[in-house]
Amino acid sequence: MLQYGILYDITGLPAGFELDAQAVDDVVQHYPRLGFKQGFLELFENEFERKQPYPHRFHMCACIEHHRTGQLNIPVPQAFFNSAPFAD
């Protein structure tokens, strides 16, 4: 449940998963997002700035696909975070 909540906050849920709209409204009313999308992106950007050179690499599957095809479709972070079904 926690993973789906995080996923919903960031990008929305995958097809076939639904949350009760009234329950979502109730949660957001009690726990406002307060600029979550921009704040979450800034958190990542600050993490990258503090850890230079950044020690993490692509996930193994992404590395294999990149070397196998020479192509890797990586979403623009702002577009990825903006796909969540919230205004902020």
C-alpha positions in Angstrom: 0.0 0.0 0.0 2.8 2.4 0.8 4.5 1.8 -2.5 1.2 2.6 -4.3 0.7 5.7 -2.3 4.2 6.9 -3.2 3.6 6.0 -6.9 0.3 7.9 -6.9 1.9 11.0 -5.3 4.6 11.0 -8.0 3.2 9.7 -11.2 -0.4 8.5 -10.7 -1.4 4.8 -10.7 -0.9 2.3 -13.5 -3.9 1.3 -15.5 -6.2 -1.0 -13.6 -5.6 0.5 -10.2 -8.0 3.0 -8.7 -8.4 4.9 -5.5 -11.7 6.3 -4.2 -11.7 9.9 -5.2 -13.4 11.0 -2.0 -10.8 9.2 0.1 -8.0 11.0 -1.9 -9.7 14.4 -1.4 -10.0 13.7 2.3 -6.3 12.8 2.6 -5.2 15.8 0.6 -7.4 18.1 2.7 -5.8 16.8 5.9 -2.3 16.6 4.5 -1.9 19.2 1.8 0.7 18.6 -0.9 2.3 22.0 -0.4 4.2 22.0 -3.7 5.1 18.3 -3.5 6.0 17.9 -7.2 8.6 20.7 -7.3 9.8 19.9 -3.8 10.4 16.3 -4.6 12.3 17.2 -7.8 14.4 19.6 -5.9 15.2 16.9 -3.3 16.7 14.8 -6.0 18.6 17.7 -7.6 20.1 18.6 -4.2 21.1 15.0 -3.6 22.9 14.9 -6.9 24.7 18.2 -6.2 25.9 17.0 -2.7 27.2 13.7 -3.9 29.7 14.4 -6.7 30.7 12.4 -8.5 27.3 10.7 -8.0 28.0 7.1 -7.0 24.9 5.4 -8.3 24.6 3.9 -11.8 21.6 2.9 -13.9 19.7 -0.1 -12.9 21.2 -3.2 -14.5 18.3 -3.7 -16.8 18.6 -0.2 -18.1 22.3 -0.7 -18.7 21.7 -3.9 -20.6 19.1 -2.3 -22.8 21.3 0.7 -23.5 24.2 -1.4 -24.6 22.0 -3.8 -26.5 20.2 -1.2 -28.6 22.2 2.0 -28.2 18.9 3.7 -27.3 17.4 4.4 -23.9 14.3 6.4 -23.5 14.7 8.3 -20.2 11.8 10.7 -19.3 12.5 14.3 -18.5 12.2 14.5 -14.7 9.8 17.4 -14.7 7.5 15.6 -17.1 7.7 12.4 -15.1 6.8 14.1 -11.8 4.1 16.2 -13.5 2.2 13.1 -14.6 0.7 12.8 -11.1 -3.0 13.6 -11.0 -2.5 16.7 -8.7 -2.1 20.3 -9.6 1.0 20.9 -7.5 
